Amino acid sequence: MSDGFLIVDKEPAMTSHDVVAIGRKALGTRKVGHAGTLDPMATGVLVLGFGNGTRLLQYITDGDKSYEATIVLGASTITDDHEGEIIRSIDASTVDDGEIVRVLQGMVGRISQRPSSVSAVKVGGERAYDRVRAGEVFELAPRTITVTSLKILAIRHLESTTEVDIDVTCSAGTFIRAIARDLGDELTVGGHLRALRRTRVAGFALDIATSITDLKAKSFTALDLTDVARRTFDTRELNAEEVRELSFGRTLSASATQEITAAISSENILIALLKNEGDKAKPVAVFAAAH
């Protein structure tokens, strides 16, 4: 398969680029990209697109995501996770469970969130984490994000800290580390992220993910472009005449939805992505011509 997606279960202590490099070797192509960076400490779903699959990555990156995470209350770090230097600590072993629930429930919905300073957000043309590593101290501007669901899985009171396991579904651009930091700040005990696992990106979850070991051994099953399109967009089944029209760059009658639609032939081949303009559906990307 020369075009498609590969869903990988990233291991800790690897960058997303490390996984792309392994994917390039396994797939035998340089044309490999990913949809949404995972921090080195994080594990879980990393979506790789290869060949013409890279043209679909932008639509996946903007999709919602799900995570499982562990927050440690009782210590703040410079990176808002366990890999950073502790800058403040306090005994948080007796934090009230009800207060934890109250604060986290207040983070559900459309909210303003300040990204972690150690992040890939660009400030003055430079990545924020590069400026922090150079010794600069600053705060990023808040941004509006959406947390669709935030469930508490467990609360553990330890000797001097309290750990909170959560399950989060959120929009692109949400920082789970910022949720940990803000929970700690609201409870006045400080907080940071100890573990993070991404369980889903848009329509792609861990149940179809390939391990790094299997990726290196070239033992995996990739998704073709049509599989990806059916998981990502509303679909429009085309007749032979519509396929021919699109192959000539012509428009079709408007689709039933105003969202982007995947146009698929009777042979189950992704022909194009369509977007309505007035009473016509215009191709915004063409993947296959008539046969």
PALO-47443 format. One line per 4 residues: number of its first residue (from 0); their letters; for each residue x, z, y of N, C-alpha, C, CB. Coordinates in steps of 0.2 Angstrom, whole numbers. Atoms other than C-alpha are relative to their C-alpha. Glycine has a CB too. Example, Ala and Ser with C-alpha at 12.3 -4.5 7.8 and 13.67 -1.06 7.14 Angstrom:
<guvos>
0	as	4:0:-6:62:39:-22:4:0:6:-5:6:0; -4:-1:-6:68:36:-5:-4:3:5:2:-7:2
</guvos>
This chain:
<guvos>
0	msdg	4:0:-6:0:0:0:4:0:6:-5:6:0; -5:0:-6:8:-5:17:-3:3:6:1:-8:1; 3:-3:-6:-5:2:29:-5:6:-3:-4:-5:3; 4:-6:1:-14:19:28:2:7:2:-1:0:-8
4	fliv	-2:-7:-2:-13:38:29:2:4:-6:-6:3:3; -2:-4:5:-4:51:19:-1:7:3:7:-1:-2; 1:-7:-2:-10:69:21:5:5:-4:-7:2:-2; -6:-4:2:5:81:19:-2:8:1:6:-2:3
8	dkep	0:-7:-1:5:100:16:7:2:2:-2:4:-6; -6:-2:-3:19:105:28:3:7:-2:0:-1:7; -3:-6:2:31:119:22:3:4:7:5:-1:-5; -3:-4:-5:38:133:34:7:-3:1:-1:7:0
12	amts	-7:2:-1:54:130:43:2:-7:1:5:4:-4; 0:8:-1:51:111:45:-3:-2:6:-2:-4:-6; 4:2:-5:47:102:60:-4:-6:-2:5:-3:6; 4:6:2:34:88:60:4:-6:0:-6:-1:6
16	hdvv	-5:5:1:48:76:63:4:0:-6:5:-1:6; -3:-1:7:56:82:47:-4:-3:-5:2:7:-2; 4:3:5:41:77:38:-1:-7:0:-7:4:0; 0:8:-1:40:60:46:6:-3:-3:-1:-1:7
20	aigr	-6:3:2:58:57:41:-1:-1:-8:6:4:2; 1:0:7:54:62:23:-5:-6:-2:-3:7:-3; 5:5:1:38:51:24:3:-7:0:-6:1:4; -3:6:-1:48:36:30:4:-2:-6:5:-1:6
24	kalg	-4:1:6:60:37:15:-5:-1:-6:4:6:-2; 5:1:6:45:39:2:-4:-6:1:-4:6:0; 4:6:-1:35:25:10:4:-6:0:-5:1:6; -4:6:0:49:13:12:-1:-3:7:-1:-4:-5
28	trkv	1:3:-7:45:10:31:2:4:5:-7:-2:0; -2:-3:-6:51:15:48:-7:2:4:5:-3:4; 6:0:-5:33:13:55:-5:6:-3:-4:-6:0; 3:-6:2:27:31:52:-1:5:6:3:4:-6
32	ghag	1:-5:-5:19:43:64:-4:6:-2:-3:-3:6; 5:-5:2:9:59:64:-5:2:5:4:7:-1; 6:-2:-5:-7:66:72:0:7:1:-7:-2:-3; 0:-8:-2:-4:83:80:6:4:-3:-6:3:-2
36	tldp	-6:-4:2:12:93:79:-1:6:-2:5:0:6; 0:-7:2:14:108:69:7:4:1:-2:0:-8; -6:-4:-1:26:122:74:4:1:-6:-1:7:3; -4:-1:6:41:125:62:-3:6:-4:7:1:2
40	matg	3:-6:4:33:142:57:-6:-2:-3:-1:6:5; 6:1:3:17:134:53:0:-4:-6:-5:-3:5; 1:4:6:11:126:37:-7:-3:0:1:5:-7; 6:3:1:-3:115:31:0:-7:2:-5:4:4
44	vlvl	2:7:0:-11:99:35:4:-4:6:-7:-1:1; -3:4:-5:0:86:44:-2:-7:-2:8:1:0; 2:7:1:-8:68:45:5:-5:2:-7:-1:3; -4:5:-1:4:54:43:-3:-7:0:6:0:-5
48	gfgn	3:7:1:-1:36:47:6:-5:-1:-4:-2:7; -6:4:1:10:22:41:-3:-8:1:3:1:-7; 2:7:-1:10:3:45:-6:0:5:-3:-3:-7; 5:0:-5:-6:-1:54:-4:6:0:-5:-6:-2
52	gtrl	3:-6:0:-12:16:50:2:4:7:2:4:-6; -2:-4:-6:-2:22:65:-5:-2:6:7:-3:2; 5:1:-5:-15:13:76:-6:4:0:-2:-8:-1; 6:-4:1:-28:25:70:2:7:2:-3:0:-6
56	lqyi	-2:-7:-1:-18:41:74:-3:3:6:8:0:0; 3:-3:-7:-24:43:92:-7:3:-1:0:-6:5; 7:-2:1:-42:45:86:0:7:-4:-4:-5:-4; -1:-6:4:-36:58:73:2:6:4:4:-1:-6
60	tdgd	-3:-5:-4:-26:68:86:-5:3:4:6:-3:4; 5:-2:-5:-41:70:97:-6:4:-4:-3:-5:4; 6:-3:3:-52:77:83:1:8:-1:0:-2:-7; -1:-8:0:-55:96:80:4:2:-6:-7:3:-1
64	ksye	-4:-2:6:-45:106:68:-2:7:-2:8:0:3; 1:-7:3:-46:122:57:6:3:-2:-5:-1:-5; -6:-4:1:-33:136:55:-2:6:-3:4:1:6; 1:-7:3:-31:152:45:7:3:3:0:1:-7
68	ativ	-6:-3:-4:-19:164:55:0:8:-1:0:-2:7; -1:-7:0:-13:182:55:3:2:7:5:2:-6; -2:-3:-6:-12:191:71:3:7:-1:-6:0:6; -2:-6:0:-1:206:74:-1:4:6:8:0:-2
72	lgas	2:-4:-7:-7:219:87:5:6:0:-7:3:0; -5:-5:-1:6:231:94:7:-3:2:1:4:-7; -6:3:-3:20:219:100:-1:-7:3:5:-1:-6; 0:6:-3:22:205:112:6:-3:-1:-2:1:8
76	titd	-6:3:1:35:192:110:0:-6:5:1:-3:-7; -1:5:-5:42:179:122:-3:-7:-2:8:-1:1; 3:6:2:35:165:111:-7:0:-3:4:-3:-6; 6:-2:3:19:173:106:-1:-1:-7:-6:-5:4
80	dheg	0:0:7:24:172:88:6:4:-3:0:-7:-3; -5:-5:3:35:182:76:7:-3:1:-1:1:-7; -7:3:0:50:170:79:3:2:7:0:-7:-1; -3:-2:-7:52:176:97:2:7:1:-5:-2:5
84	eiir	-3:-7:-1:61:191:104:-6:4:3:5:0:6; 6:-4:-2:49:206:106:2:3:7:0:6:-5; -1:-2:-7:47:210:124:-4:7:2:-2:-5:5; 3:-6:-1:35:225:123:-3:2:-7:-6:-1:5
88	sida	3:-3:7:29:236:108:-4:7:2:5:0:-5; 4:-6:-1:16:250:107:-3:1:-7:-5:0:6; 3:-1:6:8:259:93:-7:-2:0:0:8:-2; 7:3:0:-8:249:89:-3:1:-7:1:-7:1
92	stvd	3:-1:6:-12:257:72:-7:2:0:4:5:-4; 7:-3:-1:-28:265:78:-5:-5:4:0:7:2; 4:4:-4:-35:250:87:-7:0:-3:3:-7:1; 7:0:2:-54:250:86:-2:-7:-3:-5:3:5
96	dgei	2:6:3:-61:237:74:-6:-3:4:-3:1:-7; 5:3:-4:-76:235:85:2:-4:6:-5:5:2; -2:3:-6:-66:231:100:4:-7:-2:6:5:3; -3:6:2:-56:218:90:-6:-6:-1:3:1:-7
100	vrvl	6:4:1:-73:210:85:-3:-3:7:-5:3:-4; 3:2:-7:-79:210:103:4:-5:4:-1:7:4; -4:5:-4:-64:202:111:0:-7:-4:7:3:0; 0:7:3:-63:188:98:-6:-3:0:2:1:-8
104	qgmv	6:4:-1:-81:184:99:-1:-3:7:-6:5:-1; 0:3:-7:-79:182:118:4:-6:0:3:5:4; -5:6:-1:-66:168:114:-4:-6:-3:6:1:-4; 4:6:3:-80:157:105:-3:-4:5:-4:3:-5
108	gris	4:4:-5:-87:143:115:5:-4:4:-4:4:4; -4:4:-4:-80:132:129:4:5:5:-4:-5:4; -3:-5:-4:-67:143:137:7:-2:4:2:6:-5; -7:2:-3:-51:143:148:5:4:-3:0:2:8
112	qrps	-5:-3:4:-35:146:139:7:-2:3:0:-2:-7; -7:2:-2:-17:147:145:4:-1:-5:3:6:5; -5:2:6:-5:138:133:6:5:0:2:-7:1; -6:-4:0:10:148:127:5:-4:3:2:1:-8
116	svsa	-5:3:-4:25:145:138:5:-4:-5:4:5:3; -4:3:5:35:140:122:-5:-5:-4:4:5:-5; 4:5:3:25:124:118:2:-7:2:-8:1:3; -2:7:-2:26:105:119:-3:-3:6:-2:-4:-6
120	vkvg	3:2:-6:16:104:135:6:-2:5:-4:6:3; -5:2:-5:26:95:148:-1:3:7:0:-8:1; 0:-3:-7:31:103:165:5:-4:4:1:8:-1; -5:4:-3:39:92:177:4:-5:-4:5:5:4
124	gera	-3:5:4:43:79:164:4:3:-6:5:-4:4; -3:-3:6:51:92:152:-5:4:-4:6:5:3; 4:-4:5:44:101:137:1:7:2:2:-1:-7; 0:-7:-2:39:119:141:5:4:-4:-7:3:0
128	ydrv	-4:-4:4:49:125:127:8:-1:1:-1:-1:-8; -7:1:-2:65:117:133:2:4:6:1:-8:1; -1:-4:-6:63:126:150:1:7:-2:-5:-2:5; 0:-7:2:60:142:142:7:2:-4:-5:2:-5
132	rage	-7:-1:3:76:140:131:6:0:4:1:-5:-6; -5:1:-5:86:136:146:0:7:5:-1:-6:5; 0:-7:-4:81:154:153:-5:0:5:7:1:3; 5:0:-6:67:149:165:-6:4:-3:-2:-7:1
136	vfel	6:-4:1:52:161:166:-6:-3:4:1:7:1; 6:3:-3:35:153:170:-6:1:-4:1:-7:3; 6:0:4:17:152:165:-3:-7:1:-5:6:2; 4:6:0:7:136:161:-7:1:3:0:-3:-7
140	aprt	7:0:-3:-9:132:170:-5:0:-6:-1:-6:5; 6:0:5:-25:136:160:-3:-7:-1:-5:5:2; 3:6:1:-34:122:152:-7:2:-4:4:-5:-4; 6:-1:4:-52:121:145:0:-3:-7:-6:-4:4
144	itvt	1:2:7:-54:121:126:-6:2:-3:7:3:-4; 6:-2:3:-68:123:114:2:4:-7:-5:-5:-1; 0:-3:6:-68:136:100:-7:0:-3:3:7:0; 7:1:3:-82:131:88:-2:6:-4:0:-6:-4
148	slki	1:-5:4:-80:145:76:7:5:0:-2:-2:-7; -5:-5:1:-69:161:75:-2:6:-4:3:2:7; 2:-5:4:-71:172:60:5:5:-2:-3:-3:-7; -5:-5:3:-62:188:55:-1:1:-7:-2:7:4
152	lair	0:0:8:-57:188:37:2:7:-2:5:-5:-2; -2:-7:2:-48:205:37:3:3:5:5:-1:-6; -3:-4:-4:-42:219:47:4:6:-4:-5:3:6; -4:-5:4:-27:230:41:3:4:5:5:-4:-5
156	hles	-4:-5:-4:-21:246:50:6:2:-4:-5:6:2; -6:-1:3:-3:248:46:3:6:4:5:-6:0; -3:-6:-3:10:262:51:0:0:8:7:0:-3; 0:0:-7:12:256:69:-3:-6:3:7:0:2
160	ttev	3:7:-2:3:239:70:-7:0:-3:4:-6:-1; 6:2:3:-14:232:66:0:-8:-1:-6:2:3; 0:7:2:-15:215:57:-7:-3:0:4:-2:-6; 7:3:0:-30:203:59:0:-7:-2:-3:0:7
164	didv	0:7:3:-33:188:48:-6:-3:3:0:0:-8; 6:3:-3:-44:175:56:0:-7:-2:1:0:8; 1:7:2:-51:158:52:-3:-4:7:-5:-1:-6; 2:3:-7:-53:146:68:-1:-7:-1:5:2:5
168	tcsa	1:7:-1:-61:129:71:0:-1:7:-6:-2:-4; 0:1:-7:-57:122:88:2:-7:2:6:5:2; -1:7:-3:-54:107:99:8:-1:0:-3:-1:7; -8:2:-1:-37:98:101:2:3:6:1:-8:0
172	gtfi	-3:-4:-6:-26:107:113:-1:7:0:-3:-3:6; 1:-7:1:-31:124:107:7:3:-3:-6:2:-4; -6:-3:2:-16:136:105:-2:7:-4:5:2:5; 2:-6:4:-19:149:91:5:6:2:1:-1:-8
176	raia	-4:-6:-2:-4:159:97:-2:3:7:7:-3:2; 3:-2:-6:-13:160:114:-6:5:-2:-2:-5:4; 6:-4:2:-28:168:105:3:7:-2:-4:-3:-6; -3:-6:2:-16:181:97:3:4:6:6:-1:-5
180	rdlg	-2:-3:-6:-8:184:114:-5:3:4:4:-5:4; 5:-2:-4:-24:186:123:-4:6:-3:-5:-6:2; 3:-5:3:-32:197:110:4:7:1:0:-1:-7; -4:-6:-1:-17:209:112:0:2:7:7:-2:-2
184	delt	0:-1:-7:-17:208:131:-7:4:2:1:-6:4; 7:-3:-1:-36:212:131:0:7:-2:-6:-4:-2; 0:-7:3:-33:227:120:5:5:3:0:0:-8; -6:-3:-3:-18:232:130:5:3:-4:-3:6:5
188	vggh	-5:-2:5:-7:233:115:5:-5:-1:-3:3:-6; -4:6:1:1:216:115:-2:-3:-7:7:2:0; 2:3:6:-1:204:101:4:-7:-1:-7:-2:-1; -4:6:1:8:189:93:-2:-3:-7:8:1:0
192	lral	2:3:6:5:177:78:6:1:-5:-1:-8:1; -5:-1:5:14:181:62:0:-6:-5:-2:7:-4; 1:5:5:7:167:51:-5:-5:2:-2:2:-7; 5:5:-2:-2:150:54:0:-5:-5:2:-3:7
196	rrtr	1:5:4:-9:138:42:-6:-5:2:-1:3:-8; 5:5:-2:-18:122:47:-4:-2:-6:2:-6:4; 4:1:6:-32:119:34:-4:-7:1:-5:5:-2; 4:7:-1:-40:103:42:2:-3:6:-8:1:-1
200	vagf	-1:3:-6:-37:90:55:-6:-6:-1:7:-4:1; 5:4:0:-53:80:59:-3:-1:-7:2:-8:2; 3:0:6:-59:73:42:5:1:-6:-4:-7:-1; -6:0:5:-43:77:32:2:8:-1:6:-4:2
204	aldi	-1:-7:2:-41:94:23:5:1:-5:-7:3:-2; -6:-2:5:-29:103:11:-2:-3:-7:1:7:0; 2:2:7:-39:97:-4:3:-7:-2:-7:0:-1; -3:6:1:-31:80:-2:7:-1:2:-4:-6:3
208	atsi	-7:0:-3:-14:85:4:5:0:-6:1:6:4; -5:0:5:2:81:-5:6:5:2:3:-8:1; -5:-5:-2:16:94:-6:6:-4:2:1:4:-6; -6:3:-2:33:91:1:4:-2:-6:4:5:4
212	tdlk	-3:2:7:40:91:-17:-2:-6:-2:-1:6:-5; 2:7:2:29:77:-22:1:-5:4:-8:1:-1; -2:5:-5:32:68:-6:7:-3:-2:-1:2:7; -6:2:2:50:68:-10:1:-4:-6:5:6:0
216	aksf	0:3:7:47:63:-28:-4:-7:0:-2:4:-5; 4:6:0:36:48:-22:-6:1:-4:4:-6:-1; 5:-1:4:22:56:-32:-6:2:4:1:5:-5; 5:-1:-5:7:54:-20:-5:-5:-1:2:2:7
220	tald	5:5:-1:-9:45:-17:-2:-1:7:-7:2:-4; 2:1:-7:-12:38:0:-7:-3:1:5:-5:3; 7:3:-2:-28:33:9:1:-6:3:-4:5:5; 0:7:-4:-31:15:14:-4:1:6:-2:-5:-5
224	ltdv	3:0:-7:-37:10:31:-8:1:0:1:-6:3; 7:-1:1:-55:9:25:-2:7:-2:-3:-5:-5; 1:-7:1:-54:27:18:0:4:6:5:2:-6; -1:-4:-6:-48:33:34:-5:-1:5:7:-2:3
228	arrt	6:2:-4:-61:24:44:-6:3:-2:-1:-8:0; 6:-3:2:-75:30:34:0:8:1:-1:-1:-8; 0:-7:-1:-69:48:36:0:2:7:6:3:-3; -1:-1:-7:-67:46:55:-5:-2:4:7:-3:2
232	fdtr	5:3:-4:-80:35:62:-7:-1:-3:3:-7:3; 6:3:3:-98:30:60:2:-7:-2:-6:0:6; -1:6:3:-98:14:50:-5:-5:1:2:0:-7; 5:5:0:-106:-3:52:2:-5:-5:0:-3:7
236	elna	-1:5:5:-107:-15:37:-1:-7:2:-4:2:-6; 1:7:-3:-104:-33:42:-2:-5:-6:7:-1:3; 1:6:5:-110:-49:34:5:-5:2:-8:-3:2; -6:5:0:-99:-64:32:0:-3:7:-1:-5:-5
240	eevr	0:3:-7:-104:-72:49:3:5:5:-7:-2:2; -3:-5:-4:-100:-56:58:7:1:0:-4:7:0; -7:0:1:-83:-55:50:3:-6:3:1:0:-7; -3:6:-3:-80:-73:56:0:1:7:-4:-6:-2
244	elsf	0:-1:-7:-85:-69:73:5:4:3:-7:2:3; -5:-5:-2:-74:-54:75:7:-3:-1:0:6:-4; -7:3:1:-59:-64:68:2:-5:5:0:-4:-7; -1:4:-6:-61:-76:83:0:4:6:-6:-6:0
248	grtl	-1:-4:-6:-61:-61:95:-7:0:3:5:-3:4; 7:0:-4:-80:-63:99:-3:7:-1:-4:-6:-3; 4:-6:0:-92:-49:102:-6:-1:-5:-3:2:7; 6:0:4:-107:-44:91:-6:4:3:2:4:-7
252	sasa	6:-3:-3:-124:-37:94:2:8:1:-7:-1:-4; -2:-7:-1:-123:-18:100:-1:4:-6:-4:3:6; 0:-5:6:-120:-5:87:-5:5:1:7:3:-2; 5:-5:-1:-133:9:84:3:6:4:-2:2:-7
256	tqei	-3:-6:-3:-121:22:91:4:-2:6:4:4:-5; -4:1:-6:-112:23:108:7:2:-2:-2:3:6; -6:-2:2:-97:30:99:4:-6:-3:0:6:-5; -4:6:3:-83:19:92:-2:0:-8:8:2:0
260	taai	3:2:7:-89:11:75:5:-4:-4:-7:-4:1; -5:3:4:-78:6:61:-4:-6:-4:3:4:-6; 4:6:3:-84:-12:56:4:-2:-7:1:-6:5; -2:1:7:-82:-15:37:-3:-5:-3:0:7:-4
264	ssen	3:5:3:-84:-30:27:-3:2:-7:5:-6:-1; 3:-1:6:-94:-32:11:5:1:-6:-5:-6:-2; -6:-1:5:-77:-32:2:3:7:1:5:-5:0; -3:-7:-2:-74:-14:9:7:-1:3:0:4:-7
268	ilia	-6:1:-4:-61:-20:21:-1:2:7:3:-7:-1; 1:-1:-7:-59:-13:38:2:-6:4:5:7:2; -1:6:-4:-61:-27:50:2:1:7:-6:-5:0; -1:-2:-7:-61:-19:67:-3:7:2:-3:-6:5
272	llkn	4:-6:-3:-66:-4:78:-4:-3:6:5:5:2; 4:3:-5:-80:-8:89:-3:5:5:-7:-3:-3; 2:-4:-6:-86:-1:106:-5:-3:4:5:3:4; 6:4:-4:-103:-5:114:2:-1:8:-6:4:0
276	egdk	0:1:-7:-102:-13:131:-6:-4:2:7:-4:2; 6:3:-2:-119:-16:138:-4:-1:-7:0:-6:4; 4:1:6:-129:-25:124:4:-4:-5:-6:-5:2; -5:3:4:-113:-31:115:4:6:-3:4:-6:3
280	akpv	-5:-5:3:-101:-22:103:6:-4:0:-2:2:-8; -6:3:-1:-84:-27:108:6:3:-4:2:0:7; -6:-3:4:-68:-25:96:5:3:5:3:-6:-4; -5:-3:-4:-56:-13:103:7:0:-4:-2:8:2
284	avfa	-6:1:5:-44:-15:88:-2:-4:-6:3:7:-2; 2:5:6:-44:-29:75:5:1:-5:0:-7:2; -5:-2:5:-36:-25:58:0:-6:-5:-2:6:-3; 0:5:5:-41:-40:47:-4:-6:2:-3:3:-7
288	aah	4:6:-2:-47:-58:49:-4:-2:-6:5:-5:2; 4:3:5:-59:-68:39:4:-3:-5:-6:-5:3; -3:3:5:-54:-74:22:-3:-6:-2:1:5:-6
</guvos>
